[in-house]
């Protein structure tokens, strides 16, 4: 883990460009993926909450 408590890995199920499910981890950094159908690479990262959550 990167040292952040509660950090979880985000796993994409579809390529954001061609919607293929042929995705593989790629790159040297966490969150980088490659689509073997359209040969594009992309990265996922959590930016933060868009609004305050109240119970």
C-alpha positions as CSV (number, residue, x, y, z in Angstrom):
1,X,0.0,0.0,0.0
2,X,1.1,3.6,-0.5
3,X,0.9,4.4,3.1
4,X,-2.6,6.0,3.0
5,X,-4.9,4.4,5.4
6,X,-8.1,3.0,3.8
7,X,-6.6,3.3,0.3
8,X,-8.1,0.7,-2.0
9,X,-7.3,-0.2,-5.6
10,X,-9.7,0.9,-8.3
11,X,-10.2,-1.7,-11.0
12,X,-11.7,-0.6,-14.3
13,X,-14.0,-3.1,-15.9
14,X,-14.3,-1.4,-19.3
15,X,-11.9,0.7,-21.4
16,X,-13.1,4.4,-21.3
17,X,-12.3,4.7,-25.1
18,X,-13.6,1.5,-26.8
19,X,-15.6,-0.2,-24.0
20,X,-13.5,-3.4,-24.3
21,X,-13.0,-5.6,-21.3
22,X,-9.4,-6.6,-22.4
23,X,-7.6,-4.5,-19.8
24,X,-4.3,-5.2,-18.1
25,X,-2.2,-3.4,-15.5
26,X,0.5,-1.4,-17.2
27,X,3.2,1.1,-16.4
28,X,5.4,1.6,-13.4
29,X,2.9,3.4,-11.2
30,X,-0.3,2.1,-9.4
31,X,-3.5,2.8,-11.3
32,X,-2.1,2.6,-14.9
33,X,-3.9,0.3,-17.3
34,X,-3.6,-0.7,-21.0
35,X,-6.4,-1.8,-23.3
36,X,-5.2,-4.5,-25.6
37,X,-8.1,-4.0,-28.0
38,X,-7.5,-0.4,-28.9
39,X,-3.8,-0.1,-27.7
40,X,-4.5,2.9,-25.5
41,X,-3.1,3.4,-22.0
42,X,-4.8,5.3,-19.2
43,X,-4.6,5.9,-15.5
44,X,-7.1,5.9,-12.6
45,X,-6.8,7.9,-9.5
46,X,-9.1,9.0,-6.7
47,X,-9.3,12.8,-6.5
48,X,-11.6,13.2,-3.5
49,X,-15.3,13.4,-2.5
50,X,-17.4,15.8,-4.5
51,X,-19.6,16.7,-1.5
52,X,-19.7,16.2,2.2
53,X,-21.3,12.9,3.2
54,X,-23.6,13.0,6.3
55,X,-24.9,9.9,8.0
